[in-house]
Amino acid sequence: MDKYRVYLKNEFGEPNQFNLRIESIGFLDSEQLFYDCLYTLQLMISDVINSISFDNMKSILNITTSDKVKIEYTTDSLDGFLITIVNENHTLGNLISEYYKLLYSLENSVIYNLFSFSSYRMPHPLTEEIELKLKFNPLLKDTELIKLYNKLSNDLSSGIKSLTEFNDSNKKELLIMIFVKTLSIINNDINNLKEEWSVLTKITKPSYDISEDDAYFNKYSELGLEFNVDAILKKSHPPPLNLDSPEYIPSVFQFEVKSPEYKTSSPPYKVESPEYIPSSPTL
């Protein structure tokens, strides 16, 4: 029963330790199977990353996508963006959605609260296609979005002219850059897990061959190393107040209400009624 299970959680209330049991039927051992799963997952992420290209066209960022990825504005009241990924299912959809939630969509997000809405769905169970729906945090100012745009665009393609104004087209381009940045972070995490597994098991390659080389897996890999939005926006969190410091003044006065003891001025109430006499004789 689920209610009897014990969950180890992180500061966000999400479980952070799992017991995974893999039982092989004999063709491959369980250790190799787990390595193959990580490798396949990394290949799926790399397929999406390699479907998006960033080029410098006369100091202007030019973004192109293949048929695997389609990015458009939503047509509903959300007023956000819809990223459609073809030939993928819940495996990738749930993974990307969870990363967006933890990194950007919580009040105390791991990186920064960039999005007020992030979710995914698989419109049809028999169609390998997922939709990721996103909306930027409306509290973000254009000046902050411009700083993010200028930093990410030059990370992806050097020499891009810095923006001074921001429009809907730029917002869509920024969304795509953050999307690739997030995929690179996921890919980097999977790669770290794969390396740890190799140290434990001495397994360093999958049981199958693919035609892609290391460059295919490492495209934009440097983007997955760090994403310090606070530094980009030049925001700093103030140090906690020292309550013992003389400068500390509480914003709410602490006081105790002492009301006087209640005393009544009227005399105590007494019921004065005549003795009860029955009207009928006793039988």
C-alpha positions in Angstrom: 0.0 0.0 0.0 1.3 3.5 -0.9 0.4 4.9 2.5 2.8 2.5 4.2 5.8 3.5 2.1 8.5 5.7 3.4 9.6 8.6 1.1 12.9 10.5 1.5 12.2 14.0 0.2 14.2 17.1 -0.7 13.4 20.6 0.4 10.8 20.9 -2.4 8.8 17.9 -1.0 9.9 15.7 -3.9 11.3 12.1 -3.3 15.0 12.1 -4.0 16.0 8.5 -3.4 14.7 5.5 -5.2 15.2 1.8 -5.1 15.4 0.5 -8.7 15.4 -3.3 -9.3 16.3 -4.7 -12.7 16.0 -8.4 -13.4 17.6 -9.6 -16.6 16.2 -12.5 -18.6 19.7 -13.6 -19.4 20.6 -12.0 -22.7 22.2 -9.0 -21.0 23.1 -8.5 -17.3 21.2 -6.0 -15.3 24.2 -3.6 -14.9 24.6 -3.4 -18.7 20.8 -2.9 -19.1 20.9 0.1 -16.8 23.8 1.7 -18.6 22.0 1.1 -21.9 18.9 2.9 -20.5 21.0 6.0 -19.6 22.7 6.0 -22.9 19.4 5.7 -24.8 17.9 8.5 -22.7 20.9 10.7 -23.5 20.5 9.9 -27.1 16.8 11.0 -27.0 17.8 14.3 -25.5 20.6 14.8 -28.0 18.1 14.1 -30.9 16.0 17.1 -29.7 19.1 19.4 -29.1 20.5 18.6 -32.6 17.1 19.5 -34.2 17.7 23.2 -33.2 20.4 25.4 -34.7 21.6 28.9 -33.7 23.5 30.9 -36.3 25.0 34.4 -36.5 23.4 36.2 -39.4 25.1 39.6 -39.6 25.2 39.9 -35.8 21.6 38.9 -35.6 20.6 35.6 -34.0 18.9 33.2 -36.5 17.2 30.1 -35.1 16.1 27.1 -37.2 14.4 23.9 -36.2 13.9 20.6 -38.0 10.6 18.7 -38.4 11.2 17.1 -35.0 10.5 20.2 -33.0 7.8 22.9 -33.6 7.5 26.0 -31.4 4.5 28.3 -31.7 2.2 30.6 -29.7 -0.7 29.1 -27.8 -4.1 29.8 -29.1 -5.9 29.6 -25.8 -6.2 32.1 -22.9 -2.8 31.1 -21.5 -1.0 33.5 -23.8 2.1 31.4 -23.7 4.1 29.0 -26.0 3.6 25.4 -27.2 6.6 23.2 -27.9 5.7 20.1 -29.9 8.3 17.2 -30.1 7.6 14.5 -32.6 8.5 10.8 -32.2 8.7 11.1 -28.4 6.4 10.0 -25.6 5.9 10.2 -21.8 9.5 9.2 -21.1 10.9 12.5 -22.4 7.8 14.5 -21.7 7.7 13.8 -18.0 11.4 14.2 -17.7 11.5 17.7 -19.3 8.3 18.8 -17.5 9.7 17.9 -14.1 13.0 19.7 -14.8 11.0 22.9 -15.8 8.9 22.6 -12.7 11.9 22.3 -10.3 14.3 24.7 -12.0 11.9 27.5 -13.1 8.3 27.1 -12.0 8.3 27.0 -8.2 8.3 30.0 -5.9 11.6 28.7 -4.5 12.9 27.3 -7.8 16.3 25.7 -8.0 17.5 28.3 -10.6 14.9 31.1 -10.9 11.2 31.5 -11.1 11.2 32.2 -14.9 7.9 30.5 -15.7 4.5 30.8 -14.1 3.1 27.8 -16.0 4.8 24.6 -17.3 3.2 21.3 -18.2 3.1 18.6 -20.9 0.7 16.2 -22.4 0.6 13.5 -25.0 -2.5 14.3 -27.0 -3.1 10.8 -28.3 -1.8 7.6 -26.7 -1.1 6.0 -30.1 0.7 9.0 -31.6 4.3 9.5 -30.5 4.1 13.2 -30.0 4.3 15.4 -26.9 3.4 19.0 -26.2 5.1 21.2 -23.7 3.1 24.3 -22.7 5.0 27.2 -21.1 4.3 30.7 -20.0 6.9 33.3 -18.8 6.5 34.7 -15.4 4.5 37.9 -16.0 6.4 39.6 -13.1 9.6 39.5 -15.2 10.4 42.9 -16.7 11.4 43.4 -20.3 14.8 44.7 -19.1 15.4 41.4 -17.2 14.3 39.4 -20.3 16.7 41.4 -22.4 19.6 40.6 -20.1 18.8 36.9 -20.3 18.5 37.1 -24.1 21.8 38.9 -24.6 23.7 36.4 -22.3 22.2 33.2 -23.8 22.5 34.4 -27.4 26.2 35.1 -27.1 26.7 31.8 -25.3 25.1 30.0 -28.3 26.7 32.1 -31.0 29.3 34.7 -30.3 29.1 38.2 -31.8 25.3 38.6 -31.6 24.3 42.2 -31.3 22.8 43.0 -27.9 19.1 43.9 -27.8 17.9 47.2 -26.4 14.2 46.6 -27.0 12.1 43.4 -26.6 9.2 42.1 -28.6 7.2 38.9 -29.0 9.6 37.5 -31.5 12.5 38.0 -29.2 10.5 36.3 -26.4 9.9 33.3 -28.5 13.7 33.1 -29.3 14.5 33.4 -25.6 12.1 30.6 -24.9 13.9 28.4 -27.4 17.3 29.3 -25.9 16.1 28.4 -22.4 14.6 25.2 -23.8 18.0 24.1 -25.3 19.8 25.3 -22.1 17.4 23.1 -20.0 18.0 20.0 -22.3 21.7 20.5 -21.9 21.3 20.6 -18.1 19.4 17.3 -18.3 21.9 15.8 -20.6 24.8 16.8 -18.3 23.0 15.2 -15.3 22.4 12.0 -17.2 26.1 12.0 -18.2 27.2 12.4 -14.6 25.0 9.5 -13.5 26.4 7.4 -16.4 29.9 8.2 -15.3 29.2 7.2 -11.7 27.7 4.0 -12.9 30.8 3.3 -15.0 33.0 3.7 -12.0 30.9 1.2 -10.0 30.5 -1.4 -12.8 33.4 -0.8 -15.2 30.9 -0.5 -18.0 31.9 2.2 -20.4 29.9 1.6 -23.6 26.4 0.4 -24.6 25.7 -3.0 -25.9 24.6 -1.7 -29.3 26.3 0.5 -31.9 25.0 3.9 -33.3 26.3 6.0 -36.1 26.4 9.3 -34.1 29.8 10.5 -32.8 30.7 12.3 -29.6 30.0 15.7 -31.2 26.4 14.7 -31.6 26.1 14.1 -27.9 28.2 17.1 -26.9 26.4 19.8 -28.9 25.9 22.8 -26.6 27.1 20.7 -23.7 28.8 23.7 -22.2 25.3 25.2 -21.6 24.5 22.4 -19.1 27.3 23.4 -16.7 25.8 26.5 -15.1 22.7 28.8 -15.3 23.1 31.5 -12.7 20.1 33.8 -13.5 20.7 35.9 -10.4 24.2 36.8 -11.7 22.8 37.6 -15.1 20.2 39.9 -13.7 22.7 41.2 -11.1 20.4 40.4 -8.3 21.6 39.4 -4.9 19.8 38.0 -1.9 20.3 40.0 1.3 21.9 38.2 4.2 19.7 37.1 7.0 19.1 39.6 9.8 20.9 39.1 13.0 18.2 39.3 15.7 20.8 40.1 18.3 22.0 43.1 16.4 21.0 46.6 17.8 20.0 47.6 14.3 17.3 45.0 14.2 13.9 46.6 14.7 10.9 44.3 14.4 8.3 45.4 11.8 5.4 44.3 14.1 5.2 45.5 17.7 4.9 42.8 20.3 2.5 43.6 23.1 0.3 41.9 25.6 -3.3 43.0 26.3 -4.2 43.0 29.9 -7.9 43.6 30.5 -9.3 44.4 34.0 -11.1 41.7 35.8 -14.8 41.8 35.0 -17.1 42.8 37.9 -20.8 43.1 37.7 -22.5 46.1 39.5 -25.9 44.6 39.8 -26.9 42.4 42.8 -27.1 38.7 42.3 -30.3 37.5 40.8 -32.6 35.6 43.2 -35.8 33.7 42.2 -38.6 34.5 44.7 -41.7 32.3 43.9 -44.5 31.1 46.2 -44.6 27.5 47.4 -46.2 25.2 44.9 -49.7 24.0 45.9 -51.4 21.4 43.6 -55.0 22.4 42.5 -56.4 18.8 42.7 -56.6 16.7 45.8 -54.1 13.9 46.3 -55.6 10.4 45.7 
